[in-house]
Amino acid sequence: MTRPALLLVGAVLLAACAEPALEDVAPAAADPELLHGVVLTTTETMTHDIFSPPQASRVYAYQAVAAHEALAAVTGERASLAGQLRDLSAPPAPPDAPVHGPTAALSAALAVAEALTFSDETVAAHREAVEVRLREGGVAGALAERSAAYGEAVAQHVLAWAAGDQYAQTRSAPAYTVTDEPGTWRPTPPAYLDAIEPSWGRLRPFVLDSAAQFKPPRPHAYSLAPGSAFRREVDEVYEVGVGLTDEQREIASFWDCNPYTMHTRGHAMFATKKLTPGGHWMGIAAIASRQAGDDFASAAEAYARTALALSDGFISVWDEKYRSRLIRPETVINEHIDEAWAPLLQTPPFPEYSSGHSVVSAAAAEALTALYGEPFAFDDTTEVAYGLPVRRFASFRAAAEEAAISRLYGGIHYRMAAEHGVEQGRGVGRLHVDRLQTRPAAVAEARGTRSGTGAGRSAE
């Protein structure tokens, strides 16, 4: 890895004035906007590359861990996650010479993004912009090169850990087999895509003891008999879809988060790209971090805790999806109630139960509530770039509950999938809050927070 050298004339002047070398001068505190920009670039890259929701969550988690571990090793402001996350060992020790922690963290985050995305040239271009900002802040020369190199070393350590999570093995796993068994999932209009990531529940969790640790109650038994529990669920989706209010439409659209929506115009078909559910919640983490006035270390902590909760949430819910293999409302309604009915949102290509957005939203909400307290009112501007309005929430949990019910309004989930999904996600999130220690005791005591989570920081 190359970095611009310190200008010779600057070195001569420094030596002549008997000043310390630039690499030994403590630079100004790093702007957390640098980290926010790296995460946003990663989101935009994965949106362009059309990462599925589970795949995107995996990238966020490893990127956030790499940044957190590099910063923790250099500054000691946060506790290492080594020994807390499954199979994660301590990263290599920093060199004896000075290292700038935020530069190392940014380098680690960018290296992971470059390794795990397809359009790595986009990430590389952003790296150049970050280096310019760091030089302007006083991180240059040997200090910059040494710090970036250490971040790269941490990234390689994290990537080696990532290689053991069974992701590679699932690339060659058998595809989902569609059967004629009543009540089981079948591909849905308009593209009738194959089921996404049927083996995702096999991935190594980060904190969960197993993918099935928070297995939800079984869905109602498939039955179209009038008055049966399952038929009531189906009828509700149909009736809500027929009588949607403007507010329900807005809520459903706001939380759609379908990374690849197909559109048909006559014989032509085209797609639009949007955020994944994980991308939406990483955006909420950025909003909360800015609103709370986080410094660089606190922002890195927020991203790590949010990303880890999201990733374990996806492992948990995908494990259930391919256990229950439940049929989607659109299929049942079209075949047995109204062949012309269509959901407001496009049905995503995987089994129905439980609701993925409900699970991961609830998990992320628990992680963020532990960090920033409750209530924590915020304006969610995450979807503005995709043409959707701002929505105001009184708390992270309120946002998660709206995300869950949005799936019923959108016509893509039964109520039971949303409600049980929220409870499933809360279990995942609370486990993370209880088990993960990111604040060294001395730091937590100085801030007046619990050493494990930093609970109680509030912006209002």
N, C-alpha and C positions, 0 to 999 in steps of 0.2 A: 504494500500500500504506500503510495507516494503522497507527500504533502509539500506545499510551497515552502521553500526555505526562507529563513529570516533574512531580510535585506542586509547585505554586507555593510552598507554605510550605517545602518542602525546599530549593528553589532559593534562597529568601531567607536561610534559615539558613546554607546553604553560603557564600553571598556574605558574610554578616555575619561569619562566622568566618574569612574569608579562606582557606578551603580550596579546592583545585582543584575544578572542576566534575566532577560524577559521571562524565560521559562521558570524562574524561581519567584517571580512576582505573582502574588495571589490575584487572579483575575476577578472582575466583578462577578457577583452572583449570576448564574445562568438564568436566562429568561425562560420560564416554563412554557412560553409560547413555542419555543423550539420543539419541545416534546409534543405539544398539542399538534404542531404541524406535521411531525413525523407520523403520528397515529392517523391523522386525517389523510395524509398521502397514502398510507397503507390501505385505508378504507376505500379511497378512490381507485386505487390500483386493483383491489379485489372486486370492486363493483364493475370495473372495465373488463376484468378477466372472468367475470360471472362465476365467482366462487359460490358454492352452495352454502346455506347457513351453517351446517356443521363444520365444513372445511374452513370457513372464515373464522369461526370461533377458535379453531386450533391455531391459526396464525396469530391471532390477537394474544392468545395465552402465552405462546413461546416468545413472542416479541416482548410482551410486558415483563415476563420473568427475566429475560436477558437484561433489559434496562434496569430493573430493580436490583438484580444481583451485582451488576457492575457498579452501580452507585453505592450499594450497601458495602461492598468490599473496600471501596476507596474512602468513603466518608464516615461510615459507621452510624449514619443518621437513621438507618432502618436495619432491622434484623434480617439476616439471610433467610431465604426460604429453603435452603438446603436442610435435609432431614425432616422438613415439614411436608413437602410435596413428594409424592411417591417416586422413589429411586433417584431423586435429585441429590447429587453430592455437591460439596463446596466448589466454587469456581476456582481457577488458578489465582494465586495471590498476586496482588499488584506488584510492580517493580519497586525497588527501593527508592528510586528517584521520584520526584513529584509527579502526580497524576491528577488531572482535573476530572473529578467524578462525573459531572454532567456530560462532558465530552465523551467520556467512556460509555456512559449510558446511551447517549444518542448513537454512537458508533455501533454499539451492540444491537440496538433496536433496528437500525437501518440494515445491518448485515443479516439479521434474521428475516426481515422483510424481503430483501433481495434473494435470499435462498429459498423462500417458501412461496413466492408469487411468480407469475409467468412474465408479466411486464416489468422485469427487474430494471430495465433502462429508465423507467419512470422514477423508481426509488433512487437509482444512482444519480439522476439529475437533481433530485431533492437533496441528496447528500452534499452535492457541490454548493447548493444554496445555504445549507446549514454551516458548512465550513467557512463561508464568507461571513456569516453572522458571528460565529465564534471568534474569528480573527478580529472583527470589529470590537468584540468584547474583551480582547486581550489574551485570547488563547491562540498562540501561534508557535511557530518554530518547533523545537524539540519537544516542548510540552504538549503541543497539539498532536504531533506524530506519536508520541509515547502514549498519550491518553487514548487516541483512536485505536492504536494497536492493542492496547489492553482491552478495550471494548470488543474488538474483533475476537480476541482470545476467549472472552466470556461468551460471545455469540457461538463460537465453535463448540464450546463446552455444552451450551444449551442445545444446540443442534444435534450433538452426539446423544444427548439425553432423549431428545425428541425421536431419534431414530429407533428407539426401543419401545415406542408406544403402540406398536402393532398396526400403525397406519399403512406402512408399505405392504404388509401382508394382506391387508384388506383390499388392496388394489387388484389382486388376482382372485379374490373370493367369488363364489358363484353369484350370479345375478338373482334378484328376487323372482320366484316362480309364481306366476299368476295361476290360480286354481278356480274351479267352479264351486268351491265350498261356499254355501250361503253366508252372507255377512262379511266376507273377506274382501280386502282392498283390490280394486282393479283400476287400471289407468283411466284418467279423466280428460275431458275436452279442455282446450281444442287440439292440443298436440299429442295427447295420449302417450306421454313420456314414460319411460321405465322408472321404477321406484329408485329414489336417490338413497345411496349409502345404507343398504340393508345390513351391513356388518359394523356400523359405527359403534354400536353398543359393546363391541369387543375391544375398543381402544382402552388403553390404560387410563383410569381416572387420575385426576391431580390430587384430590383430597378424599373423595369418596372411598369407602372400603370396597365397594363393588358397584357396578352399573345399576344393579337392582336394589341398592340400599333403600331408596325411597320409592319403591314400586307402588304405584297408586292402586286403589281398588279396581277390581275387574269392571270393565264396561258392562252395561246392561246386555243381557243375552239377546242376540239378534232374533227379532220377532216382529212381523208386520201385522199381527193381530190387533184390531182396534182396542185401545186401552192398555196395551202392554207398555212396560216401561220404555222399551226401545222405540216403539211407535210414537209415544208421546214426545220423545226427543226429536224424532224426524219431523213430526208435525209442527213442532215449535220452530225449527229452522225454516220450514216452508212458510209458515204464517208470518214470521218476522221478516223474511225476505220479500214477501208480497206487500207488506205494509210499512216498509222502512220510512222513518222520518228523515228530515234533512240532517239532523244532528247525528243520527245513527250512521248515515252515509258518510259524514265527515269523519267520524271516529273510525269506522272501518277502513277508509282510505288512508287515514293518517298512519295507522299501524299495519298497513298491508305488508310492507317489507318483503315483497316477493322479488328476488334478485333477477328473475328472468320471466317477464310476463309476455305471453304470445298474443298477438292481435291478428285478426283476419279482415281483409278487405277484398271481397269477392273471392278470386282464386289466389290472391296474394297473402302471404303471412310474414309478419315482421315482429320483432321483439323490442321491448324497452327494458332498461336496466335500472335497478333501484338498490337501496341499502338492504342488507340482511337484517334480521332482528338483532343480531349481535352488534352490527354496525350502528344501529339506532341507539343501543344502550351504551356503546362506547362514546357516542356523541353526547348522550346525557351525562356521562362521567366527565366529559370535557366541560360541559356547561356548568356542572356543579363545582368543579375544581376552580374554574375562573371566578364564579360567583363567590366562592369562599375565600378567594385571594390566596390560593395555594402557592407555596414556593415550589421549586423544581422537585424536591424530594417527595413532597406531599402529592403532587400530580402523578409522579411515577407510582406511588403507592396506590392511588385511586385506580389507575389503569390496571395495575397488577391484580388487585382484589376483584375488580369488576370482570376482567377478562377470565380469570380463573373460575369465578362463579358461573359465568356464561358457558364456559367450555364443559365443566362438569354437568351443567344443566342439559346441554345437548347430548352428552353421553347417556345421561339418565333417561331422557325422554325418547331418544332413538332406540334404546334398549326396549322400552315399553312398546313403541310403535310396531316393531317387528316381532313382538311377542303376541300382542292382541290382533294385529293385522286387520284392524276394523275398517269397514267400508265407509267411504265418504258420503255425506248427505246428498251431494249432487247425483251420485249414481243411483241411490235409493229413490230419490224423488223423481228423477227422470224415468225410471223403470216402473214405478208403482203408483205415482201420484199425478205428475204433470210432466209430460215429455218435453214441454217447451220451457220449463222453468230453468233459470240460470242464476247462479249466485252472483252477488255484487262483485266479489273478488274472484280472481281465477284460482281454482283449487290447485294447491301445490302437489307435486308428484311423489307422494309417500303416504303411508297409512294414517288414519285419522287420530287415533287415541294413543296418548293424550296430546293436548295441544302444545306444540313446541314453543310458540311465542308466549303462552301462559307460563310454562315452566321456566324458561330462561329469563323472562321479565321479572318474575317473582324472585328468582335467585339473585339477579343483579340488584334488585331493589333492596334486598336484605343487606348485601355487601355495602351499598352506598348509604343506606340508613345508618349502619354501624359507623361509618366514617363521618358523616355530616350531620347526624342527628335527625330528629323528627319533632315538629314538622320542618320541612325544608322546601319552601315554595320556589318554583322555578318556571321559567318560560321555555318550553321545548321548541327550539328552532331547528332541530336536526333535519327536518324534512323540507325546509324552505327551499333548499337548492333543487328539490324535485317538484316544485310547484305547489306545495301544500302549505296551509297557513300555520301560524304559531298556535300551540295549545298550552294552556296554563294549568299547572298541577300543584296541589297543596303539599304533596309528598311523593317520594319515589314509589311507595306502596300504592298510592292512588293511581299513579301512572301505570303500574303493573296491572292493577285490577282493570283499568280501562283497556289496556292491551289485550287482556284475556277476553273480556266480553266483546271486543271488536271482532273476534273470530266467529261468534254467533251472528252478529250483524252482517258480516261479510258473507255468510252462508257456507262457510268452509268447515265449521266445527259444530258439534253438538254442545249443549250447555255443560253436560257432564265432563267433556274433555277439557273445557276451559276451567271449570271450578276445581276439578281434581288436579289439573295441571298447576294451578296456583299453589295448592297445598304441597304438591310434589316439589315445585321450585323453591318454596319457602324452606322446606326441609334441607334441600341442597345448600341454599344460601346461609341458613343458620348454622349448619355444620361448618362451613367455611369461617364464619364469624367466630365460632367457638374454638376452632382448632388452629387457625393461622395467627402467628405472632409476627407482626411486621414492625412494631415499635419497641426498640430497646427500652428497658424499664426507666432509665434515666431520662430519655427523651420524652417518654409518655408522662412521667411525673412533672417535668418542666412545663408541659403543655396542659396539664390538668386533665388528662384523658386516661382511659383504660389502656394498659400496655399492649393488649392484643390487637385492638381495632382502632383506637383513636376515637371511640364513640363520643359524641357530644359536640364536635365542631359544628357550628351552625353559622349560616350567612345572615340570618335575620333574627 
